[in-house]
């Protein structure tokens, strides 16, 4: 299951890095453009258990919504922590995304289970890459 979480994070980083690299100095415009480019392609299956269902932006925040194709009872208690760990690792290896975060951008990841229960959400900020 950890491998799946890593694959989803890598696919998402690739999708956001192209939009973020275009206007690092204007994070809001970059996130607006990313939202406009990504939204028509959703929903999108990103790995065996994850479907990317939504994207939105608000100011300097870019939010991604995901649905895990597992019921909450099928997930380990630390599932969101594992997802966050893999996502941060992938995000922090992408210089254009890191630059967007240094310019004030925040990436928000929200997860829901197959039985429509909120697994939770987390933010990734520039400071997370320094750890």
C-alpha positions in Angstrom: 0.0 0.0 0.0 2.9 2.4 0.7 4.1 2.0 -2.8 0.7 3.0 -4.2 0.7 6.2 -2.1 4.2 7.0 -3.5 3.0 6.5 -7.1 0.1 8.8 -6.7 2.3 11.5 -5.2 4.7 11.3 -8.1 2.0 11.6 -10.8 0.6 14.6 -9.0 3.9 16.3 -8.7 4.5 15.9 -12.5 1.1 17.5 -13.2 1.7 20.5 -11.0 5.3 21.2 -11.8 4.6 22.4 -15.3 2.0 24.9 -14.2 4.1 26.1 -11.3 7.2 26.7 -13.4 5.5 29.2 -15.7 4.9 32.0 -13.2 6.7 31.4 -9.9 6.6 35.1 -9.0 2.8 35.1 -9.4 1.7 32.1 -7.4 -2.0 32.9 -7.6 -2.0 33.1 -11.4 0.1 30.0 -11.6 -2.4 28.1 -9.4 -5.4 29.5 -11.4 -3.8 28.2 -14.6 -3.0 24.8 -13.1 -6.6 24.5 -12.0 -7.9 25.4 -15.4 -5.6 22.9 -17.1 -6.1 20.0 -14.7 -9.9 20.2 -13.9 -11.1 19.0 -17.4 -8.9 15.9 -17.1 -10.6 14.7 -13.9 -11.5 12.3 -12.5 -8.2 10.5 -13.2 -7.0 7.1 -11.8 -3.5 7.8 -10.5 -2.7 4.3 -9.1 -4.3 1.1 -8.1 -6.3 2.6 -5.2 -6.4 6.4 -5.8 -8.6 8.5 -8.0 -7.9 12.2 -8.4 -11.4 13.7 -8.2 -10.9 17.5 -8.0 -8.7 20.5 -8.0 -9.3 24.1 -6.9 -7.4 27.2 -5.9 -7.9 30.0 -3.6 -5.3 32.7 -3.5 -2.0 31.1 -2.9 -3.5 27.7 -2.1 -3.9 24.8 -4.6 -6.1 22.0 -3.3 -6.3 18.5 -4.7 -9.2 16.0 -3.8 -8.7 12.3 -4.0 -10.8 9.2 -3.4 -9.2 6.0 -2.2 -10.8 2.9 -3.6 -10.8 1.3 -0.2 -13.2 1.5 2.7 -12.0 3.2 5.8 -11.9 -0.1 7.7 -9.4 -1.5 5.0 -6.9 1.3 5.6 -4.2 1.3 8.3 -4.7 3.8 11.1 -1.7 5.8 9.9 -2.8 5.9 6.2 -3.0 9.7 6.0 0.4 9.9 7.6 1.9 7.5 5.1 0.3 9.4 2.2 1.6 12.7 3.6 5.1 11.3 4.0 5.3 10.1 0.4 3.8 13.2 -1.0 6.2 15.5 0.8 9.1 13.5 -0.3 8.0 13.7 -4.0 7.0 17.4 -3.8 10.3 18.4 -2.2 12.2 16.8 -5.1 10.6 19.0 -7.7 12.4 22.4 -7.8 9.6 24.3 -9.6 7.1 23.2 -6.9 9.5 24.1 -4.1 10.0 27.5 -5.7 6.3 28.1 -5.9 6.1 27.2 -2.1 9.0 29.5 -1.4 7.0 32.3 -3.1 4.1 31.6 -0.8 2.3 28.7 -2.4 0.6 26.1 -0.3 -0.5 22.7 -1.6 -3.5 21.0 0.1 -4.3 17.3 -0.3 -7.7 16.1 0.8 -8.6 12.4 0.9 -11.9 10.5 1.1 -12.5 6.7 1.3 -14.7 4.6 -1.0 -17.4 4.6 1.7 -17.5 8.4 1.5 -15.7 9.0 4.8 -13.2 11.8 5.1 -9.7 10.4 5.7 -8.5 14.0 6.3 -6.3 16.5 4.6 -2.8 18.0 4.9 -0.9 21.0 3.6 2.6 21.0 2.1 4.6 24.2 2.6 8.1 25.2 1.9 9.2 24.5 5.5 8.2 20.9 5.1 11.0 20.5 2.5 13.6 21.7 5.0 13.0 18.7 7.4 
